[in-house]
Amino acid sequence: MTLKAIALNCTLKADAAEESSTDAMIAVLRDAFGKNEVELTETVRVAALNIKPGVSDDEGEGDEWPALRKKILAHDILIFGGPIWLGQISSVAKRVLERMDAFIHADSMPSYGKVAVAAIVGNEDGAHWSSSQLFQALNDTGWTIPAVAACYWLG
């Protein structure tokens, strides 16, 4: 059975044609997962979407979160990728986490039984701090976080 993964690239660069070190980090996971019967079906450049601020499933006209939410939940594994700025995960990543807050208030936790891992680009201390923030928020919103689920690289 092949598991399906989706990657969220939470770089600040909206143009997918512009190189992102987060794309390179996601590619490392894609290759490793591929060796273990996990297919990375898509990488979404979140900054290219209009993800409105808020904590609901739909923040109204023009909000692209409902379609992204549907894509995310159609997969078994979420690769949550992003850079560190000023010692924290990017503002784009925080926007995604804020929108996942709506999972808590759903009739049943839509992310239950799904796995999330992190692909972080930045310094080691920042990666540890950022993964702790990220994993607590993902855990709060129903994701399973496996052991050693944070990968990061320096430089």
VENMONOR-V337695 format. One record per backbone hydrogen bond with DSSP energy under -0.5 kcal/mol. NH is the residue of the N-H (numbers start at 1). CO is the residue of the C=O. Records with the same first field share a line. If there is no record, write none. Layout:
# VENMONOR-V337695
NH: CO + CO
This chain:
# VENMONOR-V337695
3: 1 + 37
5: 39
6: 77
7: 42
8: 79
9: 7 + 44
10: 8 + 81
14: 12
16: 14
18: 15
23: 20
24: 20
25: 21
26: 22
27: 23
28: 24
29: 25
30: 26
31: 27
32: 28
33: 29
34: 30
35: 31
36: 33
37: 34
38: 33
39: 3
40: 38
41: 5 + 39
42: 5
44: 7
45: 43
46: 9 + 44
47: 9
48: 45
49: 46
51: 49
52: 50
63: 60
64: 50
68: 64
69: 65
70: 66
71: 67
72: 68
73: 69
74: 70 + 71
75: 72
76: 4
77: 4
78: 115
79: 6 + 77
80: 78 + 117
81: 8 + 79
82: 119
84: 121
85: 88
88: 85
90: 83
94: 90
95: 91
96: 92
97: 93
98: 94
99: 95
100: 96
101: 97 + 98
102: 99
103: 100
104: 101
105: 101 + 102
106: 103
110: 108
112: 109
114: 111
115: 76
116: 144
117: 78
118: 149
119: 80
120: 151
121: 82
122: 120 + 153
127: 123
128: 124
129: 125
130: 126
131: 127
132: 128
133: 129
134: 130
135: 131
136: 132
137: 133
138: 134
139: 135
140: 136
141: 137
142: 139
143: 138
144: 114
146: 144
149: 146
151: 118 + 149
153: 120
